[in-house]
C-alpha cells in the first residue's frame, strides 16, 4: 500500500503484518542497475554511458526507466537506425518527463515570444542563483500540456533541502512571470502552475518546516490525509485566527521576496534576457552548454556553427503520443528526496 497510515491498527499487530518495508525511488546506483537490466539485448551505441544516463534521471522509478529505454528503442526503429544513440535516449527522457512533442499545436508569434521570454526568465534566474539546480535544457517546443519548458537537474541525489535552496528555487520558479512583467508589462495564465508551486513551498516552509523568522520553529496544523477510509472530512485548525493571519502574511512575504529577487536579477541582466530569448525563438531548444556560453557573452554564430540550423538542433522524431508514465512530482518540495529541482519537478513544464 502507499498509505500505511490508514490501515486498521489490528492488521499491524505482532504476528500479523508487523513489518513495514518502504520502497523508495532508486538512487543513482540503483538507477544504473535498473538501466542495465532494461537495456540488456538492446543495440546501444558504444558511446552510451549508463552511469551518466542514471545521473540525468533523478527521481525516476523503475517503471520510468523501463519506459525511457522502450521509447528510445521505438524511436530508433522508426528512424531506421541500427543502434540506440544518445539522441534517442535524450528524447526518451523528455517523453517520460513531459510527453511527446505536440507539433500540431500552432502558436501565434506573440505567444511564442512570450513563451521564450518566460522560459529564459526561469533559466537565467536559476543559473545565477548558487543554490538552484543547474539548467539542463530550455525549449519552446510544446510537449504534453506545456507550451515550453525549462529543465533543471540536480548534480546529485538530494535527501535534504535547505532554506536557501527553497527560497532560491522559488525565485527561479517565478523568473518566468517576472520576465513577462519586465518585458511585456503584463502577465499571462502561463504562470499559474508556477504560482501554485511557490505558494505550496512557502506554506510548507511556514507551517511544516519551521522556517519562518516571524513565527519561529513551530508546526501548525496536521496532515489530515485523504478524506476517505475513516479519515476526517474536515476539522478545525489547531491555532487561533490571529496566528492564521500571521501565517498568511508570512506566506505572502516569502513569495513576494522570491518574486522581487527574480525581478532584480532579470532587470540587471535585461540585455541577456532579450538577446538569448530571441535566439531561443529561432533555435527552439538550447542545451546546458549552449546556454552557459550565450550567457557568458558568446555570439550565436560561435555557439551554433553555420551547419547547425534551427532544424538540426534536435533530431526529428515521430510525434504520435505514446503511453508514458510520468515521474510522480509534488507541487511543494517537502521531503527532500531524489527528484527534479528539489522535489520539481521539478522538471518544469511551466507554460501549462
C-alpha positions as CSV (number, residue, x, y, z in Angstrom):
1,X,0.0,0.0,0.0
2,X,1.0,3.6,-0.5
3,X,-1.0,4.6,2.6
4,X,0.1,2.5,5.6
5,X,-1.2,5.3,7.9
6,X,-4.8,4.5,7.1
7,X,-4.6,0.7,7.8
8,X,-6.5,-0.8,10.7
9,X,-4.0,-1.0,13.6
10,X,-5.2,-4.5,14.2
11,X,-3.6,-5.6,11.0
12,X,-0.2,-4.3,12.2
13,X,-0.1,-6.1,15.5
14,X,2.8,-8.5,16.2
15,X,2.3,-11.8,14.4
16,X,0.3,-10.2,11.6
17,X,1.6,-7.5,9.2
18,X,4.2,-6.4,11.8
19,X,6.9,-5.3,9.4
20,X,6.7,-2.3,7.1
21,X,9.2,-2.1,4.2
22,X,9.4,1.3,2.4
23,X,10.3,1.1,-1.3
24,X,11.6,4.5,-2.3
25,X,12.7,5.7,-5.7
26,X,16.2,4.2,-6.6
27,X,19.3,6.3,-6.1
28,X,21.9,6.8,-8.8
29,X,23.5,3.4,-8.4
30,X,20.1,1.7,-8.3
31,X,19.0,3.5,-11.5
32,X,22.2,2.4,-13.3
33,X,21.5,-1.2,-12.3
34,X,17.9,-0.9,-13.5
35,X,19.0,0.6,-16.8
36,X,21.5,-2.3,-17.2
37,X,18.6,-4.8,-16.9
38,X,16.2,-3.0,-19.3
39,X,18.9,-2.3,-21.9
40,X,20.0,-5.9,-22.0
41,X,19.6,-7.1,-25.5
42,X,19.0,-3.6,-26.9
43,X,21.5,-2.3,-29.5
44,X,23.1,0.5,-27.6
45,X,25.7,2.6,-29.3
46,X,29.2,2.2,-28.0
47,X,29.4,5.7,-26.6
48,X,26.4,5.3,-24.3
49,X,27.3,5.7,-20.6
50,X,24.6,4.2,-18.4
51,X,26.1,5.8,-15.3
52,X,25.8,9.3,-16.9
53,X,22.3,8.4,-18.0
54,X,21.4,7.5,-14.4
55,X,22.7,10.9,-13.4
56,X,20.2,12.5,-15.9
57,X,17.2,10.7,-14.4
58,X,16.9,11.7,-10.7
59,X,13.5,10.8,-9.3
60,X,12.8,8.2,-12.0
61,X,11.2,5.0,-10.8
62,X,12.0,1.6,-12.3
63,X,8.9,1.9,-14.5
64,X,10.0,5.3,-15.7
65,X,13.4,3.9,-16.6
66,X,11.8,1.0,-18.5
67,X,9.7,3.4,-20.4
68,X,12.8,5.5,-21.2
69,X,14.6,2.6,-22.8
70,X,11.5,1.4,-24.6
71,X,10.8,4.9,-26.0
72,X,14.4,5.2,-27.2
73,X,14.2,1.7,-28.9
74,X,10.9,2.7,-30.7
75,X,12.4,6.0,-31.9
76,X,15.5,4.1,-33.2
77,X,13.3,1.6,-35.1
78,X,11.1,4.3,-36.6
79,X,14.1,6.4,-37.8
80,X,15.6,3.3,-39.4
81,X,18.8,3.3,-37.3
82,X,20.5,0.1,-36.1
83,X,21.7,1.4,-32.7
84,X,20.2,3.5,-29.9
85,X,22.3,6.7,-29.6
86,X,22.4,9.5,-27.1
87,X,19.9,11.4,-29.1
88,X,17.2,8.7,-28.8
89,X,17.9,8.4,-25.1
90,X,17.6,12.2,-24.6
91,X,14.3,12.2,-26.4
92,X,13.2,9.2,-24.3
93,X,13.9,11.1,-21.2
94,X,11.9,14.1,-22.4
95,X,8.9,11.9,-23.4
96,X,8.8,10.2,-20.0
97,X,9.0,13.6,-18.2
98,X,6.8,15.8,-20.4
99,X,5.3,13.6,-23.1
100,X,5.9,13.7,-26.9
101,X,6.3,16.9,-28.9
102,X,3.0,18.5,-30.0
103,X,3.9,19.5,-33.5
104,X,0.3,20.0,-34.4
105,X,-0.1,22.8,-31.8
106,X,0.3,26.0,-33.6
107,X,1.0,29.1,-31.5
108,X,0.9,32.7,-32.7
109,X,4.2,34.6,-32.9
110,X,3.2,36.7,-29.9
111,X,2.6,33.5,-27.8
112,X,5.9,32.0,-28.9
113,X,7.7,35.2,-27.9
114,X,6.1,35.3,-24.5
115,X,6.9,31.6,-24.0
116,X,10.5,32.2,-25.0
117,X,11.0,35.1,-22.6
118,X,9.1,33.2,-19.9
119,X,11.4,30.1,-20.1
120,X,14.5,32.2,-20.4
121,X,13.5,34.1,-17.3
122,X,13.5,30.7,-15.4
123,X,16.8,29.7,-16.9
124,X,18.7,33.0,-16.2
125,X,17.5,33.3,-12.6
126,X,18.2,29.7,-11.9
127,X,21.7,29.9,-13.4
128,X,22.7,33.0,-11.4
129,X,21.4,31.8,-8.0
130,X,24.0,29.4,-6.5
131,X,21.6,27.2,-4.7
132,X,19.4,26.3,-7.7
133,X,20.0,23.1,-9.7
134,X,21.9,23.5,-13.0
135,X,19.8,24.3,-16.1
136,X,19.8,21.3,-18.4
137,X,17.6,22.4,-21.3
138,X,15.4,25.3,-22.3
139,X,12.8,24.9,-25.1
140,X,9.8,26.5,-26.7
141,X,8.7,23.2,-28.3
142,X,5.3,22.1,-26.9
143,X,5.1,18.9,-25.0
144,X,2.1,17.5,-23.3
145,X,0.2,20.4,-21.8
146,X,3.2,22.7,-21.7
147,X,3.9,25.3,-24.4
148,X,7.6,25.3,-23.4
149,X,9.8,24.1,-20.6
150,X,12.9,24.7,-18.6
151,X,14.6,21.6,-17.1
152,X,16.9,21.7,-14.1
153,X,18.7,18.6,-13.0
154,X,20.5,18.2,-9.6
155,X,24.1,17.3,-9.8
156,X,23.5,14.5,-7.3
157,X,20.6,12.9,-5.5
158,X,19.2,15.0,-2.7
159,X,17.7,13.9,0.6
160,X,17.7,17.3,2.4
161,X,16.8,20.8,1.2
162,X,18.0,24.0,2.9
163,X,16.0,27.2,3.4
164,X,18.4,28.9,0.9
165,X,17.7,26.2,-1.7
166,X,13.9,26.5,-1.2
167,X,13.9,30.3,-1.5
168,X,16.2,30.5,-4.5
169,X,14.3,27.7,-6.3
170,X,11.1,29.8,-5.6
171,X,12.8,32.8,-7.2
172,X,13.7,30.6,-10.3
173,X,10.1,29.4,-10.5
174,X,8.9,33.0,-10.5
175,X,11.5,34.0,-13.1
176,X,9.1,33.3,-15.9
177,X,6.4,35.6,-14.5
178,X,9.0,38.3,-13.7
179,X,10.3,38.2,-17.3
180,X,6.8,38.7,-18.6
181,X,6.2,41.6,-16.4
182,X,9.6,43.2,-17.2
183,X,9.4,42.8,-21.0
184,X,5.7,42.9,-21.8
185,X,4.3,44.9,-18.8
186,X,1.7,42.2,-18.3
187,X,1.3,38.7,-17.0
188,X,-0.4,35.6,-18.6
189,X,-2.1,32.5,-17.4
190,X,1.1,30.6,-18.3
191,X,2.5,31.3,-14.8
192,X,-0.4,29.6,-12.9
193,X,1.5,26.4,-12.2
194,X,4.5,28.5,-11.1
195,X,2.3,30.3,-8.6
196,X,0.8,27.1,-7.3
197,X,4.3,25.7,-6.7
198,X,5.7,28.6,-4.9
199,X,2.6,29.1,-2.8
200,X,2.8,25.4,-1.7
201,X,6.5,25.8,-1.0
202,X,6.1,28.9,1.1
203,X,3.2,27.4,3.0
204,X,5.2,24.3,3.9
205,X,8.2,26.5,4.9
206,X,6.0,28.3,7.4
207,X,3.6,25.6,8.6
208,X,5.7,22.4,8.4
209,X,9.4,23.2,8.3
210,X,9.6,25.9,10.9
211,X,11.5,28.3,8.5
212,X,9.6,31.4,9.3
213,X,11.6,34.1,11.1
214,X,8.5,35.7,12.5
215,X,6.7,32.6,13.7
216,X,9.8,30.6,14.6
217,X,10.5,26.8,14.6
218,X,6.9,25.6,15.1
219,X,4.5,23.3,13.2
220,X,0.9,24.5,12.5
221,X,-1.9,22.1,11.7
222,X,-1.8,18.4,11.0
223,X,-1.7,16.3,7.9
224,X,-5.2,15.0,7.8
225,X,-4.6,12.6,4.9
226,X,-7.3,11.8,2.3
227,X,-10.9,12.3,3.3
228,X,-11.8,8.6,2.9
229,X,-11.4,5.3,4.7
230,X,-12.2,6.8,8.0
231,X,-10.2,10.0,7.7
232,X,-11.7,13.2,8.8
233,X,-13.6,15.2,6.2
234,X,-12.5,18.3,7.9
235,X,-11.6,19.7,11.3
236,X,-10.9,23.0,13.0
237,X,-7.3,24.3,12.8
238,X,-5.3,23.9,16.0
239,X,-4.3,27.6,16.0
240,X,-6.0,30.9,16.5
241,X,-7.4,33.3,13.9
242,X,-4.5,35.7,14.8
243,X,-1.9,33.0,14.1
244,X,-3.8,32.2,10.8
245,X,-3.4,35.9,9.7
246,X,0.3,35.8,10.6
247,X,0.7,32.6,8.6
248,X,-0.9,34.3,5.6
249,X,1.3,37.3,6.0
250,X,4.4,35.2,6.2
251,X,3.5,33.2,3.1
252,X,2.9,36.4,1.2
253,X,6.2,37.9,2.4
254,X,8.2,34.8,1.3
255,X,6.6,34.7,-2.1
256,X,7.0,38.4,-2.7
257,X,10.6,38.3,-1.6
258,X,11.3,35.5,-4.1
259,X,9.5,37.4,-6.8
260,X,11.5,40.5,-6.1
261,X,14.7,38.5,-6.3
262,X,13.8,37.3,-9.7
263,X,12.8,40.8,-10.9
264,X,16.1,42.3,-9.6
265,X,18.2,39.6,-11.4
266,X,16.4,40.0,-14.7
267,X,16.4,43.7,-14.5
268,X,20.2,43.6,-14.1
269,X,20.5,41.1,-17.0
270,X,17.8,42.5,-19.2
271,X,20.1,42.6,-22.3
272,X,21.0,38.9,-21.9
273,X,17.3,38.1,-21.4
274,X,16.3,39.7,-24.6
275,X,19.3,38.5,-26.7
276,X,19.1,34.9,-25.6
277,X,15.3,34.8,-25.8
278,X,15.4,35.9,-29.4
279,X,18.0,33.1,-30.1
280,X,15.7,30.6,-28.4
281,X,12.9,31.7,-30.7
282,X,15.0,30.7,-33.7
283,X,16.7,27.6,-32.3
284,X,13.7,26.4,-30.4
285,X,15.9,24.4,-28.0
286,X,19.1,25.4,-26.1
287,X,21.0,22.8,-24.1
288,X,23.1,23.5,-21.0
289,X,26.5,24.1,-22.6
290,X,25.0,26.4,-25.3
291,X,23.0,28.4,-22.6
292,X,26.1,29.0,-20.4
293,X,28.2,30.1,-23.4
294,X,25.5,32.5,-24.5
295,X,25.1,33.9,-21.0
296,X,28.8,34.4,-20.8
297,X,28.8,36.6,-23.9
298,X,29.4,34.2,-26.8
299,X,27.7,35.1,-30.1
300,X,25.0,32.9,-31.7
301,X,27.5,32.1,-34.5
302,X,30.1,30.9,-32.1
303,X,27.7,28.7,-30.2
304,X,25.8,27.4,-33.2
305,X,28.1,26.7,-36.1
306,X,26.8,27.5,-39.6
307,X,26.0,23.9,-40.4
308,X,23.8,23.8,-37.2
309,X,20.4,25.2,-38.4
310,X,17.3,25.6,-36.3
311,X,16.0,22.4,-37.9
312,X,19.0,20.4,-36.7
313,X,19.3,21.5,-33.0
314,X,17.1,18.5,-32.2
315,X,16.6,15.4,-34.3
316,X,13.1,15.0,-35.8
317,X,11.1,12.1,-34.3
318,X,7.5,10.9,-34.8
319,X,5.2,12.9,-32.6
320,X,2.4,10.3,-32.1
321,X,1.6,10.1,-28.4
322,X,2.9,7.0,-26.7
323,X,1.8,5.6,-23.3
324,X,4.1,7.2,-20.8
325,X,4.2,7.1,-17.0
326,X,5.5,10.4,-15.7
327,X,7.6,10.5,-12.5
328,X,5.5,11.5,-9.6
329,X,6.2,15.0,-8.6
330,X,5.0,17.1,-5.7
331,X,3.9,20.7,-6.0
332,X,5.9,21.6,-3.0
333,X,9.4,20.5,-2.1
334,X,8.8,18.8,1.2
335,X,10.6,15.9,1.7
336,X,13.7,16.2,0.2
337,X,14.3,13.1,-1.8
338,X,15.6,12.5,-5.2
339,X,13.5,14.4,-7.7
340,X,13.6,17.2,-10.2
341,X,14.5,20.6,-8.9
342,X,14.5,19.5,-5.2
343,X,11.1,17.8,-5.4
344,X,10.3,19.6,-9.3
345,X,9.8,18.7,-10.5
346,X,10.8,19.5,-10.7
347,X,11.1,19.3,-14.2
348,X,9.5,22.5,-15.0
349,X,6.6,22.4,-17.5
350,X,5.6,25.9,-16.7
351,X,3.6,27.1,-19.6
352,X,0.5,25.0,-19.0
